[in-house]
Structures are given as C-alpha cells and as structure tokens.
Amino acid sequence: MSTSAQSKTPKTSSRPGRCLAIIAFIVVTLFALALIQGATSVNLGLDLRGGTSVTLQPRLADGESGKVTNAAIDQAVSIIRQRVNSLGVAESEVAAEGSGVNRHIVISVPGDTGRRVVELVGQTAELRFRQVLVQGSPGPATTGTTGAASATPPAGVSAATNLEYSKLDCTLPKNRQGTGADSPTGIIVSCDRSGASKFILAPAEVLGRQVTKASAAINQTSGAGWFVTLSFNSEGTKAFGALTSRVTSLAPPLNQVAIVLDGLVVSAPSINEAINSGSAEITGSFTQVEAEDLANVLKYGALPLAFDRGEVQQVSATLGADQLQGGLLAGFIGLFLVILYSMLYYRGLGIVSIGSLLIAGALAYLLFLLLGEWIGFTLTLAGIAGAIVAIGITADSFIVYFERVRDDVRDGRTLRSAVETGWIRARRTILVADFVSIIAAAVLYIFAVGGVRGFAFTLGLTTLIDLLVVFLFTKPLLTVLARVKFYSSGHPLSGLSAKSLGVLTPTATSTVKEA
C-alpha cells in the first residue's frame, strides 16, 4: 500500500463535539436528578452499615405441628426472598434456621427502613373474596347503641358469632393487625384496615391462589387514587362471576363483596353488575407505596404457613468500618496504579485515559445514588469488588484503542487518519469484550443470591458505563487531541513520538504530520 493511501483519512465523518456534548448532558442531567431526589449518599448494605432483623416463627394450632415441614419452610423462604427482591437490589438476607418444629425464618434487611420491608414480607397474604352479611360502626355495642351489632343474627350467623361481632372494637390498633388465621370455609368477624367499620362476612368464594397477576396502577382520569388490578385463572373467573351475579340484586349490605387480605377487610364495594371478565380492582384510598406493596405480596403468592413475628431488632454491620475502608482503599490504589501506568507508558495520551476513568467514576457514583432512591440499590463489599473489576475493564478499552492508533501511526498514517482507522478496528474488540462481561454478570445475577448478586449487578452496570464512556468520550476526545499540534507533530511527551512508537530512525513514512 502506498504512503498516500495509508495516510488518507477515512471518509466516515467524525463529530467529536456532539458526542462530548451528549456525555456532558448525561452527567449534568444525572447530577440534577440526584439533587432533585435528595440523593446525597450511597445506600450501604447489611454487611457495611447493619440494618433490621426479625424472626418469623410458624404459628400452628394444636395437632398441626406436622405442617412445619422442611418443604413448607423452604417454600416460605423462596416467596419471602422474591418479595424482598421485588423491592429492589436490597442485598437482604433470608434464611431458615433451627430444625423440626423449632425451625424458623430470619430476615435481615439493610438500613433504617427495614421495618417496612419486614412487615411486608412476613404477611401470609391470603386473599379472599367474601360476601358482606353485616356492616356496622367500629365500636363495641353498648346500651342504646344502634348499628354496632345486629339485634337478630342474619340467616346463617350463629348467636356466638353475633356476640363476637357486638364486642369487637375496631378502634383499637391491636384488632386491626392481620393474622391470616381466618378459615376460608367459615363465617368470620373482621375489621377494615382503617378501623372505620366492622363486618360479619360469609365463607370465602374466591381465594388468593386463583389470582394469576397483580399490579399497582393510578387513576389516569383524575391522576389521584392508587388501586391494585387483579387477574384470575379460569377457576377464579368462574367463581368470581358467580359471586357477583348472585349479590347484584340484593339489598345493602348483602350486595357488597369484601376483599379480605390477611384477615382484614381492604375494601367492600357494592356490586352493581356481574363481573365475568376474569379481572377485578382493589380500591381503598391506597397510597402509591401501599398499592405497590399489596401488589408485590399478591404477585408472589401466599406463604404456606402463618407466622408469628418476633421482636424487630437493629443489627450491627457484619463487617466493620475497617473492612469498608480497606475495600475503598483497594479501589483507590487500583485506580492510582492504572493512572500511573497510563502516564508513564502513554504520556500525553494518559490524559484521555484519566479523563475516561473520571467520567466513568462520576457516572457510576451518580447512578448508585439514583438507583438507591429508585429501586433500593445498596452497595455491599461485593458490589465494591465489582466496581474495582470495572476499572480494569475500562482500562482494557482505552488500551486496545490506543494500541490500534499507535500501530496505524507506525504504518505511516497521520494521527488524524489513525484515530479513525484505529477506532474502526478497536471498537469491535471492545464491544465483544464488554458484552462477554455483561453476559457473565447477567448469568450471575439471575442464578445467584445474596452478595454475589450485588457483585453481578455492579459489574454489569459499570460495564455498560464503560461502553457509554468509550463511545461518547474516549474516542471523541482523542479525535479532538489529534488536531492539536502537540500530538500531531509527535512531541516527545505526547506518547506518539518516534521513540515512544519504537521507531529508532524516523522516516518520511513514519513521521506524524498534521492532516
């Protein structure tokens, strides 16, 4: 190939200014979002800052000890872990301890907000649809009180049930704690979750196991009022259609169907027409958090056992400040060595590698902040290890590119031409290497649990950041520097001099010239 052909710049247009503007816009936008969200610090995991722990002990009636099998406990652990994971990458620990009838589940959740998570995941979440037989004011019946209890038990309601209803005081918080101990085949007495009413309810006709899908949604018309949508299987669709068809023509409150979760009435709407579509909505003045929590609990099914919740305790970090400082120190040492190597070996080109690492670090930190707010992401020591590995991945990317550029300059191309041709050859190698890392991270995240998932998540995230940085910052910045005389003329400190390239006697074909 002739020297003129080798020196010819590829026709592919390069717009480094636009790419650098895009990466600057991304950084500024993420920074602004972090300020708006109030995300000022990274959430640390259980191993670094401690959190909340609770023990769930199976609750069984006399003669039911045989139900506490290893299979039932393992199923409960699996469901609880799914519920925790549905709230984000929380790096929580869910484990079964003990043996036999003394076997129990221990849940440890990082941070001060663990109490809410513990209360959510420990619910039996047995959803039942029951016809309302009696509805009244929440207080207990007293002399002269009307509406608190029915004077004559309705058809099918025993005097004992009616007496229990009259004595029930739903204004007391202790009577509004879900137990999940209600029998689906019996008539029950229950409070609604807000304590505004109490009920006598008929046997359940539609059960939670017949629900196939649950999701939270907001009223699009008014923009206010969260609710939960449900979809039933064929059995549930038929049962719900039969229930709503039967009660439609009845007088209040018999035309109401109570939606009962964990022994408490969530909502008791009046039924005006038969619902045979196989879907329904649970309304009840939910906040967004309440609606999402309810949908998550229902989505992953009812626990196979009812549990008594032990004392919720704060637990100290399983690792101390020394381990955290050690992990961070290892990261900074690794970063310093990469920067030192870049400056000593690539000299002036080291500016590009340092800039790339700084941008990648800024993006990773801002995403850690925002993901902590959005999905509950927490950074553990394993996650820090994933970030340290990512430093090497980012270094590999610019080393591959630099060496391609230097090879083309050795072959007689001008620097501006080599930057473009080197990029065409280097980007495929970079893409393949990064996608291998992303696939490995995805497989680890899907099949692993605990701290390994944190490592995989961080590794995958930082590898994606590397791709973004190398395409929108590393290559465009090198394109800009190729137009600077310091680099294009082959200055001894540029990293592109004849000596740096290993050319002992510069010739016409190896001299770096301004294009």
C-alpha positions as CSV (number, residue, x, y, z in Angstrom):
1,M,0.0,0.0,0.0
2,S,1.4,3.4,-0.9
3,T,2.1,6.1,1.7
4,S,-0.5,8.4,0.3
5,A,-3.1,5.7,0.5
6,Q,-2.1,4.9,4.1
7,S,-2.2,8.5,5.1
8,K,-5.7,9.1,3.7
9,T,-8.3,9.9,6.3
10,P,-11.4,7.6,6.2
11,K,-14.4,9.2,4.7
12,T,-16.5,8.4,7.8
13,S,-17.4,11.8,9.4
14,S,-16.5,12.2,13.0
15,R,-18.3,14.8,15.2
16,P,-16.5,14.7,18.5
17,G,-18.1,17.9,19.7
18,R,-21.6,16.4,19.5
19,C,-20.5,13.3,21.4
20,L,-18.8,15.2,24.1
21,A,-21.8,17.4,24.5
22,I,-24.0,14.3,24.9
23,I,-21.9,12.8,27.6
24,A,-21.7,16.2,29.4
25,F,-25.5,16.5,29.1
26,I,-25.9,13.0,30.6
27,V,-23.6,13.8,33.6
28,V,-25.4,17.1,34.3
29,T,-28.8,15.5,34.0
30,L,-28.0,12.7,36.4
31,F,-26.4,15.3,38.8
32,A,-29.6,17.4,38.6
33,L,-31.8,14.4,39.2
34,A,-29.7,13.4,42.3
35,L,-30.3,16.9,43.7
36,I,-34.0,16.8,43.0
37,Q,-34.4,13.4,44.5
38,G,-32.4,14.4,47.5
39,A,-29.9,11.5,46.9
40,T,-26.9,12.7,48.8
41,S,-25.3,9.4,49.9
42,V,-25.0,5.8,48.6
43,N,-27.1,3.2,50.4
44,L,-24.8,0.7,52.1
45,G,-25.6,-2.9,52.5
46,L,-26.2,-5.0,55.6
47,D,-22.5,-6.0,55.8
48,L,-21.3,-2.4,55.9
49,R,-23.9,-0.5,58.0
50,G,-26.2,-3.0,59.7
51,G,-30.0,-2.9,59.5
52,T,-33.1,-4.6,60.8
53,S,-33.6,-8.2,61.7
54,V,-36.7,-10.2,62.6
55,T,-37.5,-13.9,63.3
56,L,-40.7,-15.4,61.9
57,Q,-41.9,-18.4,63.9
58,P,-44.5,-20.7,62.3
59,R,-47.9,-20.3,64.0
60,L,-49.9,-23.6,64.2
61,A,-53.0,-24.8,66.1
62,D,-52.9,-27.8,68.3
63,G,-52.2,-31.0,66.4
64,E,-50.8,-29.2,63.3
65,S,-47.1,-29.5,64.1
66,G,-46.7,-31.9,61.1
67,K,-47.3,-29.0,58.7
68,V,-43.9,-27.4,59.6
69,T,-42.0,-29.4,57.1
70,N,-38.7,-28.5,55.5
71,A,-40.5,-28.1,52.2
72,A,-43.0,-25.6,53.7
73,I,-40.3,-23.6,55.3
74,D,-38.1,-23.6,52.1
75,Q,-41.2,-22.5,50.1
76,A,-41.8,-19.7,52.5
77,V,-38.1,-18.6,52.3
78,S,-38.3,-18.6,48.5
79,I,-41.5,-16.4,48.5
80,I,-40.1,-14.0,51.1
81,R,-36.9,-13.6,49.1
82,Q,-38.9,-12.9,45.9
83,R,-40.9,-10.2,47.8
84,V,-37.7,-8.6,49.1
85,N,-36.1,-8.7,45.6
86,S,-39.2,-7.1,44.1
87,L,-38.5,-4.0,46.1
88,G,-35.0,-3.6,44.6
89,V,-31.5,-4.9,44.9
90,A,-31.6,-4.7,48.7
91,E,-28.9,-7.2,49.5
92,S,-31.1,-8.7,52.2
93,E,-30.5,-12.0,53.9
94,V,-33.4,-14.5,54.2
95,A,-32.5,-17.8,55.8
96,A,-34.1,-20.8,57.6
97,E,-32.7,-21.7,61.0
98,G,-33.3,-24.5,63.5
99,S,-34.8,-27.9,62.9
100,G,-38.1,-29.7,63.2
101,V,-41.0,-27.8,64.8
102,N,-38.4,-25.2,66.1
103,R,-37.4,-24.3,62.5
104,H,-37.9,-20.6,61.8
105,I,-37.0,-17.9,59.3
106,V,-34.7,-15.0,60.0
107,I,-34.9,-11.9,57.7
108,S,-32.2,-9.2,57.8
109,V,-32.7,-6.0,55.8
110,P,-30.1,-3.3,55.5
111,G,-30.8,0.3,56.7
112,D,-33.3,2.0,58.9
113,T,-36.2,1.4,56.5
114,G,-36.0,-2.4,57.1
115,R,-39.1,-2.4,59.4
116,R,-41.5,-1.7,56.5
117,V,-39.9,-4.5,54.4
118,V,-40.0,-6.9,57.3
119,E,-43.7,-6.2,57.8
120,L,-44.4,-6.7,54.1
121,V,-42.6,-9.9,53.5
122,G,-43.9,-11.6,56.7
123,Q,-47.6,-11.4,55.7
124,T,-49.4,-14.6,54.9
125,A,-51.1,-12.6,52.2
126,E,-54.1,-14.9,51.9
127,L,-56.5,-13.0,49.7
128,R,-60.2,-13.9,49.9
129,F,-63.4,-12.6,48.5
130,R,-66.4,-12.8,50.9
131,Q,-70.0,-11.6,50.7
132,V,-70.8,-9.0,53.4
133,L,-73.6,-10.1,55.8
134,V,-73.4,-7.3,58.3
135,Q,-71.6,-4.0,58.4
136,G,-71.6,-1.5,61.2
137,S,-69.8,1.2,63.1
138,P,-66.4,0.1,64.5
139,G,-67.0,0.4,68.3
140,P,-68.4,-2.3,70.6
141,A,-72.1,-2.5,71.3
142,T,-73.3,-0.6,74.3
143,T,-76.8,0.1,75.7
144,G,-78.6,2.4,73.4
145,T,-76.1,1.9,70.5
146,T,-77.6,1.3,67.1
147,G,-75.8,-0.2,64.2
148,A,-72.9,-1.6,66.2
149,A,-74.5,-5.0,66.3
150,S,-77.5,-6.7,64.7
151,A,-80.3,-7.3,67.2
152,T,-81.2,-10.5,65.4
153,P,-78.5,-12.6,63.8
154,P,-78.9,-12.8,60.0
155,A,-79.5,-16.1,58.3
156,G,-76.7,-18.5,58.8
157,V,-75.0,-16.4,61.5
158,S,-74.8,-18.1,64.9
159,A,-75.6,-16.2,68.2
160,A,-71.9,-16.7,69.2
161,T,-70.7,-15.0,66.0
162,N,-73.2,-12.2,66.5
163,L,-71.9,-11.8,70.1
164,E,-68.3,-11.7,69.0
165,Y,-69.3,-9.0,66.4
166,S,-71.0,-6.9,69.0
167,K,-68.0,-7.0,71.3
168,L,-65.4,-6.3,68.6
169,D,-63.8,-2.9,68.9
170,C,-62.1,-1.9,65.6
171,T,-60.9,1.4,67.0
172,L,-58.2,-0.5,68.8
173,P,-55.0,-0.9,66.8
174,K,-54.5,-4.4,68.1
175,N,-57.7,-5.5,66.4
176,R,-56.5,-4.2,63.1
177,Q,-53.4,-6.4,62.9
178,G,-53.7,-9.0,60.2
179,T,-53.3,-12.6,61.3
180,G,-54.2,-14.7,58.3
181,A,-55.8,-17.2,60.7
182,D,-59.3,-16.8,59.3
183,S,-60.9,-20.0,58.0
184,P,-61.9,-19.7,54.3
185,T,-64.9,-22.0,54.9
186,G,-66.4,-20.3,57.9
187,I,-68.2,-17.1,58.7
188,I,-65.9,-14.6,60.3
189,V,-65.9,-11.3,62.1
190,S,-63.4,-8.7,60.8
191,C,-62.4,-5.0,60.9
192,D,-61.4,-3.0,57.9
193,R,-57.8,-1.9,57.8
194,S,-58.6,1.8,58.6
195,G,-60.8,1.0,61.6
196,A,-63.8,2.7,60.1
197,S,-66.2,-0.3,60.0
198,K,-66.5,-3.8,61.2
199,F,-68.1,-6.8,59.4
200,I,-69.7,-10.2,59.6
201,L,-68.5,-12.0,56.4
202,A,-69.7,-15.1,54.6
203,P,-67.4,-18.0,53.7
204,A,-64.9,-17.2,51.0
205,E,-65.9,-17.9,47.5
206,V,-62.8,-16.8,45.6
207,L,-59.2,-17.4,47.0
208,G,-55.8,-15.9,46.5
209,R,-54.4,-19.0,44.8
210,Q,-56.9,-18.2,42.0
211,V,-55.2,-14.9,41.3
212,T,-52.6,-15.1,38.4
213,K,-51.5,-11.4,38.2
214,A,-51.4,-8.3,40.4
215,S,-50.2,-4.8,39.7
216,A,-50.5,-1.3,41.1
217,A,-52.0,1.5,39.0
218,I,-53.2,5.0,39.3
219,N,-56.4,6.6,38.2
220,Q,-55.5,8.1,34.8
221,T,-58.6,10.3,34.7
222,S,-58.1,12.1,37.9
223,G,-54.4,11.5,38.4
224,A,-55.1,10.5,42.0
225,G,-56.1,7.4,43.8
226,W,-54.0,4.2,43.6
227,F,-55.5,0.8,43.2
228,V,-54.5,-2.8,42.6
229,T,-55.6,-4.7,39.5
230,L,-56.1,-8.5,39.7
231,S,-56.4,-11.2,37.0
232,F,-58.0,-14.6,37.9
233,N,-57.4,-18.1,36.4
234,S,-60.3,-19.9,34.8
235,E,-61.4,-21.3,38.2
236,G,-61.3,-17.9,39.8
237,T,-63.0,-16.2,36.9
238,K,-65.9,-18.6,37.1
239,A,-66.2,-18.3,40.9
240,F,-66.0,-14.5,40.9
241,G,-68.5,-14.3,38.1
242,A,-71.0,-16.5,40.1
243,L,-70.5,-14.4,43.3
244,T,-71.0,-11.1,41.7
245,S,-74.0,-12.3,39.7
246,R,-75.7,-13.6,42.9
247,V,-75.3,-10.5,45.0
248,T,-76.1,-7.8,42.4
249,S,-79.9,-7.8,43.1
250,L,-79.6,-8.0,46.9
251,A,-80.2,-5.1,49.3
252,P,-77.2,-3.5,51.1
253,P,-75.0,-4.7,52.7
254,L,-75.7,-8.1,51.2
255,N,-74.8,-6.7,47.7
256,Q,-71.3,-5.9,48.9
257,V,-68.3,-8.2,48.4
258,A,-65.5,-7.8,50.9
259,I,-61.9,-8.1,49.7
260,V,-60.1,-9.6,52.7
261,L,-56.3,-9.8,53.0
262,D,-54.6,-11.5,55.9
263,G,-57.8,-11.4,57.9
264,L,-58.6,-7.7,57.4
265,V,-61.1,-6.0,55.0
266,V,-59.2,-4.0,52.4
267,S,-62.3,-2.9,50.5
268,A,-66.0,-3.8,50.5
269,P,-67.5,-2.4,47.3
270,S,-71.1,-2.7,46.2
271,I,-71.6,-4.9,43.2
272,N,-73.9,-3.3,40.5
273,E,-73.4,-5.9,37.8
274,A,-71.9,-9.3,37.2
275,I,-68.2,-9.4,36.6
276,N,-67.3,-12.2,34.3
277,S,-64.2,-10.8,32.6
278,G,-61.7,-12.5,34.9
279,S,-60.3,-9.3,36.3
280,A,-61.0,-7.0,39.2
281,E,-59.8,-3.9,41.1
282,I,-59.0,-3.5,44.7
283,T,-59.6,0.1,45.8
284,G,-59.4,1.7,49.2
285,S,-57.6,5.0,49.2
286,F,-54.2,3.5,48.8
287,T,-51.0,5.5,48.7
288,Q,-48.5,4.5,46.0
289,V,-46.4,2.6,48.4
290,E,-49.4,0.7,49.9
291,A,-50.7,-0.2,46.4
292,E,-47.2,-1.4,45.2
293,D,-46.6,-3.4,48.4
294,L,-50.0,-5.1,48.2
295,A,-49.4,-6.0,44.5
296,N,-46.0,-7.4,45.3
297,V,-47.3,-9.5,48.1
298,L,-50.1,-10.9,46.0
299,K,-47.9,-11.4,42.9
300,Y,-45.6,-13.9,44.6
301,G,-48.4,-15.8,46.4
302,A,-49.4,-16.7,49.9
303,L,-46.9,-18.1,52.4
304,P,-47.6,-21.8,53.0
305,L,-47.6,-21.1,56.8
306,A,-48.8,-18.4,59.1
307,F,-46.0,-16.8,61.1
308,D,-45.8,-15.0,64.5
309,R,-43.5,-12.1,64.1
310,G,-40.8,-11.8,66.7
311,E,-39.2,-8.7,68.1
312,V,-37.8,-6.5,65.3
313,Q,-34.2,-5.6,66.2
314,Q,-31.5,-3.4,64.8
315,V,-28.4,-5.4,63.9
316,S,-24.8,-4.2,63.7
317,A,-22.8,-4.4,60.5
318,T,-21.5,-7.9,59.8
319,L,-18.3,-6.2,58.6
320,G,-16.9,-3.1,60.2
321,A,-15.6,0.3,59.1
322,D,-12.1,-1.2,58.7
323,Q,-13.4,-3.6,56.0
324,L,-15.2,-0.7,54.2
325,Q,-12.1,1.5,54.4
326,G,-10.0,-1.5,53.2
327,G,-12.3,-2.1,50.2
328,L,-12.3,1.6,49.2
329,L,-8.5,1.8,49.7
330,A,-8.1,-1.2,47.4
331,G,-10.2,0.6,44.8
332,F,-8.2,3.9,45.1
333,I,-4.9,2.0,44.9
334,G,-6.1,0.2,41.8
335,L,-7.2,3.4,40.2
336,F,-4.0,5.2,41.1
337,L,-1.9,2.3,39.5
338,V,-3.9,2.4,36.3
339,I,-3.4,6.2,36.1
340,L,0.3,6.0,36.9
341,Y,0.8,3.3,34.2
342,S,-1.1,5.4,31.7
343,M,1.0,8.5,32.3
344,L,4.3,6.6,32.3
345,Y,3.6,4.5,29.2
346,Y,1.3,6.7,27.2
347,R,2.5,10.1,28.5
348,G,0.3,12.7,26.9
349,L,-2.3,10.2,25.8
350,G,-2.7,9.4,29.5
351,I,-4.9,12.5,29.7
352,V,-7.5,10.6,27.7
353,S,-7.4,7.6,30.0
354,I,-7.6,9.7,33.1
355,G,-10.5,11.6,31.7
356,S,-12.3,8.4,30.8
357,L,-11.8,7.0,34.3
358,L,-13.1,10.2,35.9
359,I,-16.2,10.3,33.7
360,A,-16.9,6.6,34.3
361,G,-16.5,7.1,38.1
362,A,-18.8,10.1,38.1
363,L,-21.5,8.2,36.2
364,A,-21.2,5.2,38.4
365,Y,-21.5,7.3,41.6
366,L,-24.5,9.3,40.3
367,L,-26.2,6.1,39.3
368,F,-25.5,4.5,42.6
369,L,-27.2,7.5,44.3
370,L,-30.2,7.5,42.0
371,L,-30.7,3.7,41.9
372,G,-30.7,3.8,45.7
373,E,-33.7,6.1,45.5
374,W,-35.5,4.4,42.7
375,I,-35.1,0.7,43.3
376,G,-33.5,0.5,46.7
377,F,-30.0,-0.4,45.4
378,T,-27.5,-0.9,48.2
379,L,-23.7,-1.1,47.9
380,T,-22.0,-4.0,49.6
381,L,-18.4,-5.1,49.8
382,A,-19.1,-7.5,47.0
383,G,-20.5,-4.6,45.0
384,I,-17.4,-2.6,45.6
385,A,-15.4,-5.5,44.3
386,G,-17.5,-5.4,41.1
387,A,-16.7,-1.7,40.7
388,I,-12.9,-2.4,41.2
389,V,-13.1,-5.1,38.5
390,A,-14.7,-2.5,36.2
391,I,-11.6,-0.2,36.5
392,G,-9.7,-3.0,34.7
393,I,-12.5,-3.3,32.0
394,T,-12.4,0.5,31.3
395,A,-8.6,0.4,31.2
396,D,-8.7,-2.5,28.7
397,S,-11.0,-0.5,26.4
398,F,-8.7,2.5,26.0
399,I,-5.5,0.4,25.8
400,V,-7.0,-1.6,22.9
401,Y,-7.9,1.7,21.2
402,F,-4.5,3.4,21.9
403,E,-2.5,0.4,20.6
404,R,-4.6,0.3,17.3
405,V,-3.9,4.1,16.8
406,R,-0.2,3.7,17.5
407,D,0.0,0.7,15.1
408,D,-1.5,2.8,12.3
409,V,0.8,5.7,13.0
410,R,3.8,3.3,12.8
411,D,2.4,2.2,9.4
412,G,2.7,5.7,8.1
413,R,-0.7,7.2,8.7
414,T,-1.2,10.7,10.0
415,L,-2.5,10.8,13.6
416,R,-5.9,12.1,12.4
417,S,-6.2,9.2,10.0
418,A,-5.0,6.7,12.6
419,V,-7.6,7.8,15.1
420,E,-10.4,6.9,12.7
421,T,-9.0,3.7,11.3
422,G,-7.8,2.5,14.7
423,W,-11.3,3.1,16.0
424,I,-12.9,1.0,13.3
425,R,-10.7,-1.9,14.2
426,A,-10.8,-1.4,18.0
427,R,-14.5,-0.9,18.6
428,R,-15.4,-4.5,17.6
429,T,-12.9,-5.9,20.1
430,I,-14.2,-3.5,22.8
431,L,-17.8,-4.5,22.1
432,V,-17.1,-8.2,22.2
433,A,-15.1,-8.0,25.4
434,D,-17.7,-5.8,27.2
435,F,-20.6,-8.0,26.1
436,V,-18.9,-11.0,27.4
437,S,-18.6,-9.3,30.8
438,I,-22.3,-8.2,30.6
439,I,-23.4,-11.8,29.8
440,A,-21.4,-13.1,32.7
441,A,-22.9,-10.5,35.1
442,A,-26.4,-11.3,33.9
443,V,-26.0,-15.0,34.4
444,L,-24.6,-14.5,37.9
445,Y,-27.4,-12.1,38.8
446,I,-30.1,-14.5,37.6
447,F,-28.8,-17.6,39.3
448,A,-27.0,-16.3,42.4
449,V,-28.4,-15.0,45.7
450,G,-27.1,-12.7,48.3
451,G,-23.8,-10.8,47.9
452,V,-23.0,-12.4,44.6
453,R,-26.0,-10.7,43.0
454,G,-24.7,-7.4,44.3
455,F,-21.3,-8.1,42.6
456,A,-23.0,-9.1,39.4
457,F,-25.3,-6.0,39.4
458,T,-22.4,-3.6,39.9
459,L,-20.2,-5.4,37.4
460,G,-22.9,-5.3,34.7
461,L,-23.8,-1.6,35.4
462,T,-20.2,-0.4,35.3
463,T,-19.5,-2.4,32.1
464,L,-22.4,-0.6,30.4
465,I,-21.0,2.7,31.7
466,D,-17.6,1.7,30.1
467,L,-19.3,1.3,26.7
468,L,-21.0,4.7,27.1
469,V,-17.8,6.4,28.0
470,V,-15.6,4.8,25.3
471,F,-18.0,5.7,22.6
472,L,-19.0,9.2,23.8
473,F,-15.9,10.4,25.5
474,T,-12.7,8.4,24.8
475,K,-12.9,8.3,21.1
476,P,-14.2,11.9,20.6
477,L,-11.6,13.3,22.9
478,L,-8.8,11.6,21.1
479,T,-10.2,12.9,17.8
480,V,-10.0,16.5,19.2
481,L,-6.5,16.0,20.5
482,A,-5.4,14.6,17.1
483,R,-5.9,18.1,15.8
484,V,-3.6,19.7,18.4
485,K,0.0,20.2,17.2
486,F,1.5,18.8,20.4
487,Y,0.1,15.4,19.5
488,S,0.1,15.5,15.7
489,S,3.7,16.6,15.5
490,G,4.9,13.7,17.6
491,H,6.2,15.7,20.6
492,P,8.4,13.6,22.9
493,L,5.9,13.9,25.7
494,S,2.8,13.2,23.6
495,G,3.2,9.4,23.6
496,L,3.3,9.5,19.8
497,S,7.0,10.3,19.2
498,A,9.2,8.1,17.1
499,K,10.9,6.8,20.3
500,S,7.6,6.1,22.0
501,L,6.4,4.2,19.0
502,G,9.6,2.1,18.8
503,V,10.8,3.7,15.6
504,L,14.5,4.4,16.1
505,T,15.1,6.4,12.9
506,P,12.1,8.5,11.8
507,T,11.4,8.3,8.1
508,A,9.1,10.1,5.8
509,T,6.5,7.4,6.2
510,S,6.7,7.3,10.0
511,T,6.6,11.0,10.7
512,V,3.4,12.2,12.3
513,K,2.1,15.1,10.3
514,E,-0.8,17.4,10.5
515,A,-3.5,16.2,8.1
